[in-house]
Amino acid sequence: MVGGRRYRMFYNPMWRFFGDGCPGPPGTYYYWRAEHECAFWYMFDQVLLRPDLLRYFSDPDLEVLTTDGVSSFLRPDGTPDPEAASDHLPVLIRLSYPGV
């Protein structure tokens, strides 16, 4: 619903990970060699939800992962470690279906 009008669009819950207020890294990909303008952190890896699925989703059930519980996916400076995992941080989402 935007401006009192209903639109049939997908919802992007990844928006809350942009910027300084997120609980972990401010993106899923870090790149510092841009020639014209460098934002450093980017959100290339995203989740889009159709409106019918929103009732099965809760914000805490979406994470940008920085570890597998054993090894860190990050370098000491907090950027993704391609040697340990990938140059992109993985995204985990859980949807809670009733009765499943």
C-alpha positions, -999 to 999 in steps of 0.1 A, spaced: 0 0 0 15 33 -11 -3 66 -7 -35 48 1 -34 29 -32 -28 -9 -33 -1 -21 -57 7 -57 -67 45 -56 -61 71 -78 -46 85 -68 -11 122 -65 -7 131 -72 30 168 -67 23 163 -29 25 168 -30 62 204 -42 58 215 -11 39 234 14 59 248 18 94 218 6 114 220 -31 104 231 -58 128 260 -71 106 278 -60 75 260 -32 55 257 -54 24 266 -88 9 294 -77 -14 324 -54 -8 342 -37 -36 367 -9 -32 382 -4 -67 353 15 -84 367 42 -107 341 69 -106 322 65 -73 328 39 -47 301 29 -22 323 0 -10 293 -22 2 267 -34 -22 235 -55 -19 237 -77 -50 223 -107 -33 187 -102 -23 154 -118 -15 121 -107 -30 88 -119 -16 54 -119 -33 26 -103 -12 10 -137 -5 41 -149 13 44 -120 37 22 -136 63 48 -164 66 78 -140 70 92 -122 100 122 -98 98 143 -118 123 140 -147 99 162 -131 73 200 -129 78 232 -120 60 254 -148 72 290 -141 83 298 -176 96 287 -212 92 290 -217 130 326 -229 127 344 -207 102 341 -170 96 332 -158 61 349 -124 70 385 -112 69 398 -94 101 387 -61 86 351 -72 84 349 -77 46 340 -110 28 369 -135 27 370 -152 -8 396 -176 5 373 -189 33 340 -189 14 331 -164 -13 334 -127 -22 296 -125 -16 280 -132 18 252 -157 17 216 -148 26 194 -171 47 156 -167 49 131 -188 68 94 -189 59 70 -203 86 42 -222 71 15 -234 95 15 -271 101 50 -277 86 
